[in-house]
Amino acid sequence: MPLTTRLVDDAEPLRIRVRASGRRSRDSDLLIDQLRAIDNRRLIRGPVLRLPEPLMRKVEAAIREVLDLSEFTTGFE
């Protein structure tokens, strides 16, 4: 899922704010509506970030809402 440092306030569920940490020196927005597959060879240094479980649940809920998947069960249960 792409990240951007061009922040937009109050844009959920299309964007979820992720605070700066680790290799990221600036706050970012996850672009929920721009999900895409990429070649895993592009991840030469591993993923840019790993989300804590509470934030991952928020991302999952946003994806379900944007893709209208509310009838399916969650993978985190």
PDB file of N, CA, C and O in Angstrom:
ATOM      1  N   MET A   1       0.855  -1.162   0.000  1.00  0.00           N
ATOM      2  CA  MET A   1       0.000   0.000   0.000  1.00  0.00           C
ATOM      3  C   MET A   1       0.904   1.229   0.000  1.00  0.00           C
ATOM      4  O   MET A   1       1.807   1.330   0.831  1.00  0.00           O
ATOM      5  N   PRO A   2       0.676   2.150  -0.909  1.00  0.00           N
ATOM      6  CA  PRO A   2       1.559   3.311  -0.973  1.00  0.00           C
ATOM      7  C   PRO A   2       1.370   4.265   0.208  1.00  0.00           C
ATOM      8  O   PRO A   2       0.304   4.343   0.819  1.00  0.00           O
ATOM      9  N   LEU A   3       2.439   4.973   0.494  1.00  0.00           N
ATOM     10  CA  LEU A   3       2.460   6.021   1.524  1.00  0.00           C
ATOM     11  C   LEU A   3       2.724   7.353   0.840  1.00  0.00           C
ATOM     12  O   LEU A   3       3.373   7.409  -0.205  1.00  0.00           O
ATOM     13  N   THR A   4       2.222   8.417   1.433  1.00  0.00           N
ATOM     14  CA  THR A   4       2.560   9.755   0.954  1.00  0.00           C
ATOM     15  C   THR A   4       2.811  10.656   2.155  1.00  0.00           C
ATOM     16  O   THR A   4       2.213  10.482   3.217  1.00  0.00           O
ATOM     17  N   THR A   5       3.698  11.616   1.970  1.00  0.00           N
ATOM     18  CA  THR A   5       3.928  12.612   3.020  1.00  0.00           C
ATOM     19  C   THR A   5       3.099  13.864   2.763  1.00  0.00           C
ATOM     20  O   THR A   5       3.185  14.833   3.517  1.00  0.00           O
ATOM     21  N   ARG A   6       2.298  13.847   1.704  1.00  0.00           N
ATOM     22  CA  ARG A   6       1.343  14.935   1.453  1.00  0.00           C
ATOM     23  C   ARG A   6       0.091  14.618   2.252  1.00  0.00           C
ATOM     24  O   ARG A   6      -0.807  13.926   1.774  1.00  0.00           O
ATOM     25  N   LEU A   7       0.043  15.125   3.457  1.00  0.00           N
ATOM     26  CA  LEU A   7      -1.003  14.768   4.406  1.00  0.00           C
ATOM     27  C   LEU A   7      -2.305  15.502   4.117  1.00  0.00           C
ATOM     28  O   LEU A   7      -2.324  16.680   3.760  1.00  0.00           O
ATOM     29  N   VAL A   8      -3.400  14.751   4.287  1.00  0.00           N
ATOM     30  CA  VAL A   8      -4.747  15.306   4.166  1.00  0.00           C
ATOM     31  C   VAL A   8      -5.482  14.954   5.448  1.00  0.00           C
ATOM     32  O   VAL A   8      -5.670  13.776   5.751  1.00  0.00           O
ATOM     33  N   ASP A   9      -5.896  15.950   6.194  1.00  0.00           N
ATOM     34  CA  ASP A   9      -6.612  15.706   7.444  1.00  0.00           C
ATOM     35  C   ASP A   9      -8.043  15.254   7.169  1.00  0.00           C
ATOM     36  O   ASP A   9      -8.646  15.623   6.161  1.00  0.00           O
ATOM     37  N   ASP A  10      -8.569  14.451   8.085  1.00  0.00           N
ATOM     38  CA  ASP A  10      -9.960  13.994   8.027  1.00  0.00           C
ATOM     39  C   ASP A  10     -10.306  13.328   6.702  1.00  0.00           C
ATOM     40  O   ASP A  10     -11.346  13.624   6.114  1.00  0.00           O
ATOM     41  N   ALA A  11      -9.450  12.437   6.227  1.00  0.00           N
ATOM     42  CA  ALA A  11      -9.676  11.770   4.942  1.00  0.00           C
ATOM     43  C   ALA A  11      -9.962  10.279   5.100  1.00  0.00           C
ATOM     44  O   ALA A  11      -9.946   9.542   4.114  1.00  0.00           O
ATOM     45  N   GLU A  12     -10.224   9.822   6.332  1.00  0.00           N
ATOM     46  CA  GLU A  12     -10.546   8.402   6.511  1.00  0.00           C
ATOM     47  C   GLU A  12     -11.889   8.114   5.872  1.00  0.00           C
ATOM     48  O   GLU A  12     -12.759   8.983   5.932  1.00  0.00           O
ATOM     49  N   PRO A  13     -12.119   6.989   5.279  1.00  0.00           N
ATOM     50  CA  PRO A  13     -11.280   5.801   5.288  1.00  0.00           C
ATOM     51  C   PRO A  13     -10.280   5.738   4.135  1.00  0.00           C
ATOM     52  O   PRO A  13      -9.560   4.748   4.011  1.00  0.00           O
ATOM     53  N   LEU A  14     -10.215   6.768   3.288  1.00  0.00           N
ATOM     54  CA  LEU A  14      -9.322   6.708   2.130  1.00  0.00           C
ATOM     55  C   LEU A  14      -7.853   6.869   2.498  1.00  0.00           C
ATOM     56  O   LEU A  14      -6.972   6.427   1.761  1.00  0.00           O
ATOM     57  N   ARG A  15      -7.592   7.504   3.638  1.00  0.00           N
ATOM     58  CA  ARG A  15      -6.218   7.679   4.118  1.00  0.00           C
ATOM     59  C   ARG A  15      -6.178   7.403   5.611  1.00  0.00           C
ATOM     60  O   ARG A  15      -7.080   7.795   6.351  1.00  0.00           O
ATOM     61  N   ILE A  16      -5.132   6.730   6.041  1.00  0.00           N
ATOM     62  CA  ILE A  16      -4.901   6.467   7.464  1.00  0.00           C
ATOM     63  C   ILE A  16      -3.548   7.069   7.815  1.00  0.00           C
ATOM     64  O   ILE A  16      -2.547   6.773   7.162  1.00  0.00           O
ATOM     65  N   ARG A  17      -3.512   7.904   8.836  1.00  0.00           N
ATOM     66  CA  ARG A  17      -2.276   8.575   9.259  1.00  0.00           C
ATOM     67  C   ARG A  17      -1.366   7.606  10.000  1.00  0.00           C
ATOM     68  O   ARG A  17      -1.808   6.858  10.871  1.00  0.00           O
ATOM     69  N   VAL A  18      -0.092   7.633   9.639  1.00  0.00           N
ATOM     70  CA  VAL A  18       0.935   6.822  10.286  1.00  0.00           C
ATOM     71  C   VAL A  18       2.023   7.775  10.767  1.00  0.00           C
ATOM     72  O   VAL A  18       2.609   8.513   9.976  1.00  0.00           O
ATOM     73  N   ARG A  19       2.282   7.753  12.049  1.00  0.00           N
ATOM     74  CA  ARG A  19       3.278   8.665  12.632  1.00  0.00           C
ATOM     75  C   ARG A  19       4.692   8.225  12.256  1.00  0.00           C
ATOM     76  O   ARG A  19       4.946   7.041  12.034  1.00  0.00           O
ATOM     77  N   ALA A  20       5.593   9.179  12.189  1.00  0.00           N
ATOM     78  CA  ALA A  20       6.992   8.917  11.848  1.00  0.00           C
ATOM     79  C   ALA A  20       7.616   7.965  12.859  1.00  0.00           C
ATOM     80  O   ALA A  20       7.397   8.091  14.064  1.00  0.00           O
ATOM     81  N   SER A  21       8.395   7.011  12.356  1.00  0.00           N
ATOM     82  CA  SER A  21       9.148   6.082  13.200  1.00  0.00           C
ATOM     83  C   SER A  21      10.094   5.289  12.314  1.00  0.00           C
ATOM     84  O   SER A  21       9.886   5.184  11.105  1.00  0.00           O
ATOM     85  N   GLY A  22      11.122   4.738  12.917  1.00  0.00           N
ATOM     86  CA  GLY A  22      12.070   3.907  12.167  1.00  0.00           C
ATOM     87  C   GLY A  22      12.716   4.667  11.025  1.00  0.00           C
ATOM     88  O   GLY A  22      13.267   5.750  11.223  1.00  0.00           O
ATOM     89  N   ARG A  23      12.648   4.093   9.818  1.00  0.00           N
ATOM     90  CA  ARG A  23      13.260   4.704   8.635  1.00  0.00           C
ATOM     91  C   ARG A  23      12.471   5.912   8.122  1.00  0.00           C
ATOM     92  O   ARG A  23      12.976   6.663   7.287  1.00  0.00           O
ATOM     93  N   ARG A  24      11.274   6.107   8.595  1.00  0.00           N
ATOM     94  CA  ARG A  24      10.449   7.230   8.152  1.00  0.00           C
ATOM     95  C   ARG A  24      10.597   8.400   9.113  1.00  0.00           C
ATOM     96  O   ARG A  24      10.259   8.285  10.291  1.00  0.00           O
ATOM     97  N   SER A  25      11.099   9.518   8.617  1.00  0.00           N
ATOM     98  CA  SER A  25      11.334  10.684   9.470  1.00  0.00           C
ATOM     99  C   SER A  25      10.145  11.643   9.494  1.00  0.00           C
ATOM    100  O   SER A  25      10.141  12.604  10.263  1.00  0.00           O
ATOM    101  N   ARG A  26       9.143  11.392   8.662  1.00  0.00           N
ATOM    102  CA  ARG A  26       7.972  12.268   8.599  1.00  0.00           C
ATOM    103  C   ARG A  26       6.696  11.455   8.729  1.00  0.00           C
ATOM    104  O   ARG A  26       6.659  10.281   8.360  1.00  0.00           O
ATOM    105  N   ASP A  27       5.650  12.083   9.255  1.00  0.00           N
ATOM    106  CA  ASP A  27       4.337  11.445   9.261  1.00  0.00           C
ATOM    107  C   ASP A  27       3.916  11.187   7.818  1.00  0.00           C
ATOM    108  O   ASP A  27       4.306  11.912   6.904  1.00  0.00           O
ATOM    109  N   SER A  28       3.117  10.148   7.632  1.00  0.00           N
ATOM    110  CA  SER A  28       2.659   9.765   6.296  1.00  0.00           C
ATOM    111  C   SER A  28       1.198   9.369   6.350  1.00  0.00           C
ATOM    112  O   SER A  28       0.658   9.086   7.419  1.00  0.00           O
ATOM    113  N   ASP A  29       0.568   9.352   5.196  1.00  0.00           N
ATOM    114  CA  ASP A  29      -0.771   8.805   5.049  1.00  0.00           C
ATOM    115  C   ASP A  29      -0.679   7.542   4.206  1.00  0.00           C
ATOM    116  O   ASP A  29      -0.041   7.530   3.154  1.00  0.00           O
ATOM    117  N   LEU A  30      -1.326   6.472   4.684  1.00  0.00           N
ATOM    118  CA  LEU A  30      -1.498   5.273   3.869  1.00  0.00           C
ATOM    119  C   LEU A  30      -2.631   5.552   2.896  1.00  0.00           C
ATOM    120  O   LEU A  30      -3.685   6.044   3.299  1.00  0.00           O
ATOM    121  N   LEU A  31      -2.432   5.247   1.631  1.00  0.00           N
ATOM    122  CA  LEU A  31      -3.434   5.503   0.602  1.00  0.00           C
ATOM    123  C   LEU A  31      -4.263   4.236   0.385  1.00  0.00           C
ATOM    124  O   LEU A  31      -3.954   3.407  -0.471  1.00  0.00           O
ATOM    125  N   ILE A  32      -5.309   4.115   1.176  1.00  0.00           N
ATOM    126  CA  ILE A  32      -6.127   2.904   1.191  1.00  0.00           C
ATOM    127  C   ILE A  32      -6.737   2.623  -0.172  1.00  0.00           C
ATOM    128  O   ILE A  32      -6.852   1.463  -0.568  1.00  0.00           O
ATOM    129  N   ASP A  33      -7.128   3.661  -0.895  1.00  0.00           N
ATOM    130  CA  ASP A  33      -7.795   3.464  -2.178  1.00  0.00           C
ATOM    131  C   ASP A  33      -6.825   3.234  -3.332  1.00  0.00           C
ATOM    132  O   ASP A  33      -7.243   3.200  -4.490  1.00  0.00           O
ATOM    133  N   GLN A  34      -5.533   3.076  -3.035  1.00  0.00           N
ATOM    134  CA  GLN A  34      -4.550   2.837  -4.087  1.00  0.00           C
ATOM    135  C   GLN A  34      -3.783   1.536  -3.853  1.00  0.00           C
ATOM    136  O   GLN A  34      -2.584   1.466  -4.122  1.00  0.00           O
ATOM    137  N   LEU A  35      -4.467   0.511  -3.356  1.00  0.00           N
ATOM    138  CA  LEU A  35      -3.842  -0.794  -3.157  1.00  0.00           C
ATOM    139  C   LEU A  35      -3.285  -1.301  -4.480  1.00  0.00           C
ATOM    140  O   LEU A  35      -3.892  -1.105  -5.533  1.00  0.00           O
ATOM    141  N   ARG A  36      -2.136  -1.948  -4.422  1.00  0.00           N
ATOM    142  CA  ARG A  36      -1.559  -2.491  -5.649  1.00  0.00           C
ATOM    143  C   ARG A  36      -0.602  -3.622  -5.322  1.00  0.00           C
ATOM    144  O   ARG A  36      -0.095  -3.733  -4.205  1.00  0.00           O
ATOM    145  N   ALA A  37      -0.375  -4.436  -6.296  1.00  0.00           N
ATOM    146  CA  ALA A  37       0.616  -5.499  -6.167  1.00  0.00           C
ATOM    147  C   ALA A  37       1.933  -4.985  -6.741  1.00  0.00           C
ATOM    148  O   ALA A  37       1.949  -4.277  -7.748  1.00  0.00           O
ATOM    149  N   ILE A  38       3.039  -5.351  -6.088  1.00  0.00           N
ATOM    150  CA  ILE A  38       4.355  -4.989  -6.615  1.00  0.00           C
ATOM    151  C   ILE A  38       5.238  -6.228  -6.617  1.00  0.00           C
ATOM    152  O   ILE A  38       4.992  -7.184  -5.881  1.00  0.00           O
ATOM    153  N   ASP A  39       6.236  -6.200  -7.427  1.00  0.00           N
ATOM    154  CA  ASP A  39       7.207  -7.292  -7.478  1.00  0.00           C
ATOM    155  C   ASP A  39       7.991  -7.285  -6.167  1.00  0.00           C
ATOM    156  O   ASP A  39       8.569  -6.262  -5.798  1.00  0.00           O
ATOM    157  N   ASN A  40       8.015  -8.412  -5.462  1.00  0.00           N
ATOM    158  CA  ASN A  40       8.679  -8.436  -4.157  1.00  0.00           C
ATOM    159  C   ASN A  40      10.184  -8.205  -4.254  1.00  0.00           C
ATOM    160  O   ASN A  40      10.828  -7.976  -3.231  1.00  0.00           O
ATOM    161  N   ARG A  41      10.758  -8.258  -5.444  1.00  0.00           N
ATOM    162  CA  ARG A  41      12.180  -7.941  -5.607  1.00  0.00           C
ATOM    163  C   ARG A  41      12.443  -6.449  -5.376  1.00  0.00           C
ATOM    164  O   ARG A  41      13.584  -6.043  -5.157  1.00  0.00           O
ATOM    165  N   ARG A  42      11.383  -5.640  -5.424  1.00  0.00           N
ATOM    166  CA  ARG A  42      11.542  -4.210  -5.139  1.00  0.00           C
ATOM    167  C   ARG A  42      11.745  -3.965  -3.650  1.00  0.00           C
ATOM    168  O   ARG A  42      12.185  -2.883  -3.260  1.00  0.00           O
ATOM    169  N   LEU A  43      11.435  -4.938  -2.825  1.00  0.00           N
ATOM    170  CA  LEU A  43      11.563  -4.792  -1.371  1.00  0.00           C
ATOM    171  C   LEU A  43      12.934  -5.273  -0.915  1.00  0.00           C
ATOM    172  O   LEU A  43      13.039  -6.172  -0.080  1.00  0.00           O
ATOM    173  N   ILE A  44      13.972  -4.678  -1.461  1.00  0.00           N
ATOM    174  CA  ILE A  44      15.325  -5.162  -1.187  1.00  0.00           C
ATOM    175  C   ILE A  44      15.758  -4.927   0.257  1.00  0.00           C
ATOM    176  O   ILE A  44      16.619  -5.643   0.767  1.00  0.00           O
ATOM    177  N   ARG A  45      15.173  -3.940   0.915  1.00  0.00           N
ATOM    178  CA  ARG A  45      15.514  -3.683   2.314  1.00  0.00           C
ATOM    179  C   ARG A  45      14.360  -4.040   3.238  1.00  0.00           C
ATOM    180  O   ARG A  45      14.296  -3.566   4.372  1.00  0.00           O
ATOM    181  N   GLY A  46      13.466  -4.862   2.761  1.00  0.00           N
ATOM    182  CA  GLY A  46      12.324  -5.248   3.579  1.00  0.00           C
ATOM    183  C   GLY A  46      11.218  -4.215   3.504  1.00  0.00           C
ATOM    184  O   GLY A  46      11.361  -3.214   2.801  1.00  0.00           O
ATOM    185  N   PRO A  47      10.126  -4.430   4.207  1.00  0.00           N
ATOM    186  CA  PRO A  47       9.029  -3.467   4.171  1.00  0.00           C
ATOM    187  C   PRO A  47       9.452  -2.134   4.779  1.00  0.00           C
ATOM    188  O   PRO A  47      10.320  -2.089   5.651  1.00  0.00           O
ATOM    189  N   VAL A  48       8.838  -1.059   4.320  1.00  0.00           N
ATOM    190  CA  VAL A  48       9.150   0.275   4.829  1.00  0.00           C
ATOM    191  C   VAL A  48       8.748   0.388   6.291  1.00  0.00           C
ATOM    192  O   VAL A  48       9.425   1.051   7.077  1.00  0.00           O
ATOM    193  N   LEU A  49       7.645  -0.260   6.655  1.00  0.00           N
ATOM    194  CA  LEU A  49       7.211  -0.219   8.045  1.00  0.00           C
ATOM    195  C   LEU A  49       6.335  -1.416   8.351  1.00  0.00           C
ATOM    196  O   LEU A  49       5.788  -2.059   7.454  1.00  0.00           O
ATOM    197  N   ARG A  50       6.218  -1.695   9.619  1.00  0.00           N
ATOM    198  CA  ARG A  50       5.282  -2.699  10.133  1.00  0.00           C
ATOM    199  C   ARG A  50       4.374  -1.968  11.108  1.00  0.00           C
ATOM    200  O   ARG A  50       4.835  -1.286  12.023  1.00  0.00           O
ATOM    201  N   LEU A  51       3.088  -2.122  10.896  1.00  0.00           N
ATOM    202  CA  LEU A  51       2.124  -1.411  11.733  1.00  0.00           C
ATOM    203  C   LEU A  51       1.835  -2.179  13.005  1.00  0.00           C
ATOM    204  O   LEU A  51       1.771  -3.408  12.991  1.00  0.00           O
ATOM    205  N   PRO A  52       1.658  -1.463  14.106  1.00  0.00           N
ATOM    206  CA  PRO A  52       1.220  -2.129  15.336  1.00  0.00           C
ATOM    207  C   PRO A  52      -0.209  -2.660  15.122  1.00  0.00           C
ATOM    208  O   PRO A  52      -0.967  -2.125  14.313  1.00  0.00           O
ATOM    209  N   GLU A  53      -0.550  -3.694  15.845  1.00  0.00           N
ATOM    210  CA  GLU A  53      -1.835  -4.359  15.636  1.00  0.00           C
ATOM    211  C   GLU A  53      -3.040  -3.420  15.710  1.00  0.00           C
ATOM    212  O   GLU A  53      -3.927  -3.533  14.864  1.00  0.00           O
ATOM    213  N   PRO A  54      -3.121  -2.492  16.684  1.00  0.00           N
ATOM    214  CA  PRO A  54      -4.291  -1.600  16.710  1.00  0.00           C
ATOM    215  C   PRO A  54      -4.433  -0.763  15.425  1.00  0.00           C
ATOM    216  O   PRO A  54      -5.544  -0.571  14.929  1.00  0.00           O
ATOM    217  N   LEU A  55      -3.317  -0.272  14.896  1.00  0.00           N
ATOM    218  CA  LEU A  55      -3.370   0.504  13.666  1.00  0.00           C
ATOM    219  C   LEU A  55      -3.698  -0.402  12.474  1.00  0.00           C
ATOM    220  O   LEU A  55      -4.402   0.011  11.553  1.00  0.00           O
ATOM    221  N   MET A  56      -3.186  -1.637  12.495  1.00  0.00           N
ATOM    222  CA  MET A  56      -3.488  -2.581  11.417  1.00  0.00           C
ATOM    223  C   MET A  56      -4.977  -2.895  11.379  1.00  0.00           C
ATOM    224  O   MET A  56      -5.552  -3.046  10.301  1.00  0.00           O
ATOM    225  N   ARG A  57      -5.599  -2.992  12.533  1.00  0.00           N
ATOM    226  CA  ARG A  57      -7.051  -3.217  12.576  1.00  0.00           C
ATOM    227  C   ARG A  57      -7.806  -2.030  11.952  1.00  0.00           C
ATOM    228  O   ARG A  57      -8.811  -2.214  11.266  1.00  0.00           O
ATOM    229  N   LYS A  58      -7.308  -0.823  12.201  1.00  0.00           N
ATOM    230  CA  LYS A  58      -7.909   0.370  11.613  1.00  0.00           C
ATOM    231  C   LYS A  58      -7.759   0.349  10.090  1.00  0.00           C
ATOM    232  O   LYS A  58      -8.691   0.696   9.365  1.00  0.00           O
ATOM    233  N   VAL A  59      -6.591  -0.056   9.615  1.00  0.00           N
ATOM    234  CA  VAL A  59      -6.346  -0.172   8.179  1.00  0.00           C
ATOM    235  C   VAL A  59      -7.265  -1.240   7.581  1.00  0.00           C
ATOM    236  O   VAL A  59      -7.864  -1.034   6.525  1.00  0.00           O
ATOM    237  N   GLU A  60      -7.371  -2.368   8.258  1.00  0.00           N
ATOM    238  CA  GLU A  60      -8.239  -3.435   7.768  1.00  0.00           C
ATOM    239  C   GLU A  60      -9.679  -2.950   7.651  1.00  0.00           C
ATOM    240  O   GLU A  60     -10.342  -3.224   6.651  1.00  0.00           O
ATOM    241  N   ALA A  61     -10.169  -2.237   8.653  1.00  0.00           N
ATOM    242  CA  ALA A  61     -11.540  -1.718   8.615  1.00  0.00           C
ATOM    243  C   ALA A  61     -11.716  -0.742   7.454  1.00  0.00           C
ATOM    244  O   ALA A  61     -12.755  -0.744   6.795  1.00  0.00           O
ATOM    245  N   ALA A  62     -10.714   0.085   7.204  1.00  0.00           N
ATOM    246  CA  ALA A  62     -10.787   1.043   6.101  1.00  0.00           C
ATOM    247  C   ALA A  62     -10.811   0.320   4.758  1.00  0.00           C
ATOM    248  O   ALA A  62     -11.573   0.695   3.866  1.00  0.00           O
ATOM    249  N   ILE A  63      -9.985  -0.712   4.607  1.00  0.00           N
ATOM    250  CA  ILE A  63      -9.970  -1.487   3.363  1.00  0.00           C
ATOM    251  C   ILE A  63     -11.330  -2.137   3.143  1.00  0.00           C
ATOM    252  O   ILE A  63     -11.873  -2.097   2.039  1.00  0.00           O
ATOM    253  N   ARG A  64     -11.878  -2.735   4.196  1.00  0.00           N
ATOM    254  CA  ARG A  64     -13.200  -3.361   4.089  1.00  0.00           C
ATOM    255  C   ARG A  64     -14.258  -2.357   3.664  1.00  0.00           C
ATOM    256  O   ARG A  64     -15.114  -2.665   2.835  1.00  0.00           O
ATOM    257  N   GLU A  65     -14.203  -1.155   4.232  1.00  0.00           N
ATOM    258  CA  GLU A  65     -15.189  -0.138   3.886  1.00  0.00           C
ATOM    259  C   GLU A  65     -15.031   0.320   2.443  1.00  0.00           C
ATOM    260  O   GLU A  65     -16.014   0.399   1.706  1.00  0.00           O
ATOM    261  N   VAL A  66     -13.807   0.620   2.034  1.00  0.00           N
ATOM    262  CA  VAL A  66     -13.554   1.123   0.688  1.00  0.00           C
ATOM    263  C   VAL A  66     -13.911   0.075  -0.368  1.00  0.00           C
ATOM    264  O   VAL A  66     -14.465   0.409  -1.415  1.00  0.00           O
ATOM    265  N   LEU A  67     -13.588  -1.205  -0.088  1.00  0.00           N
ATOM    266  CA  LEU A  67     -13.863  -2.278  -1.047  1.00  0.00           C
ATOM    267  C   LEU A  67     -15.217  -2.947  -0.822  1.00  0.00           C
ATOM    268  O   LEU A  67     -15.555  -3.911  -1.509  1.00  0.00           O
ATOM    269  N   ASP A  68     -15.992  -2.438   0.139  1.00  0.00           N
ATOM    270  CA  ASP A  68     -17.310  -2.971   0.467  1.00  0.00           C
ATOM    271  C   ASP A  68     -17.238  -4.470   0.767  1.00  0.00           C
ATOM    272  O   ASP A  68     -17.969  -5.265   0.177  1.00  0.00           O
ATOM    273  N   LEU A  69     -16.355  -4.844   1.685  1.00  0.00           N
ATOM    274  CA  LEU A  69     -16.147  -6.237   2.063  1.00  0.00           C
ATOM    275  C   LEU A  69     -16.675  -6.532   3.462  1.00  0.00           C
ATOM    276  O   LEU A  69     -16.186  -7.455   4.115  1.00  0.00           O
ATOM    277  N   SER A  70     -17.641  -5.788   3.930  1.00  0.00           N
ATOM    278  CA  SER A  70     -18.112  -5.935   5.308  1.00  0.00           C
ATOM    279  C   SER A  70     -18.693  -7.307   5.606  1.00  0.00           C
ATOM    280  O   SER A  70     -18.725  -7.712   6.768  1.00  0.00           O
ATOM    281  N   GLU A  71     -19.153  -8.037   4.593  1.00  0.00           N
ATOM    282  CA  GLU A  71     -19.759  -9.337   4.842  1.00  0.00           C
ATOM    283  C   GLU A  71     -18.745 -10.443   5.091  1.00  0.00           C
ATOM    284  O   GLU A  71     -19.122 -11.513   5.569  1.00  0.00           O
ATOM    285  N   PHE A  72     -17.471 -10.221   4.783  1.00  0.00           N
ATOM    286  CA  PHE A  72     -16.443 -11.245   4.949  1.00  0.00           C
ATOM    287  C   PHE A  72     -15.838 -11.171   6.348  1.00  0.00           C
ATOM    288  O   PHE A  72     -15.831 -10.109   6.970  1.00  0.00           O
ATOM    289  N   THR A  73     -15.336 -12.289   6.836  1.00  0.00           N
ATOM    290  CA  THR A  73     -14.727 -12.311   8.165  1.00  0.00           C
ATOM    291  C   THR A  73     -13.315 -11.742   8.097  1.00  0.00           C
ATOM    292  O   THR A  73     -12.700 -11.724   7.031  1.00  0.00           O
ATOM    293  N   THR A  74     -12.816 -11.292   9.203  1.00  0.00           N
ATOM    294  CA  THR A  74     -11.494 -10.698   9.292  1.00  0.00           C
ATOM    295  C   THR A  74     -10.417 -11.769   9.425  1.00  0.00           C
ATOM    296  O   THR A  74     -10.661 -12.844   9.972  1.00  0.00           O
ATOM    297  N   GLY A  75      -9.243 -11.469   8.926  1.00  0.00           N
ATOM    298  CA  GLY A  75      -8.109 -12.368   9.070  1.00  0.00           C
ATOM    299  C   GLY A  75      -7.406 -12.217  10.394  1.00  0.00           C
ATOM    300  O   GLY A  75      -6.469 -12.960  10.683  1.00  0.00           O
ATOM    301  N   PHE A  76      -7.847 -11.249  11.226  1.00  0.00           N
ATOM    302  CA  PHE A  76      -7.188 -10.972  12.490  1.00  0.00           C
ATOM    303  C   PHE A  76      -7.931 -11.526  13.677  1.00  0.00           C
ATOM    304  O   PHE A  76      -7.551 -11.257  14.817  1.00  0.00           O
ATOM    305  N   GLU A  77      -8.977 -12.291  13.448  1.00  0.00           N
ATOM    306  CA  GLU A  77      -9.727 -12.847  14.563  1.00  0.00           C
ATOM    307  C   GLU A  77      -9.150 -14.181  14.994  1.00  0.00           C
ATOM    308  O   GLU A  77      -9.660 -14.801  15.927  1.00  0.00           O
TER     309      GLU A  77
END
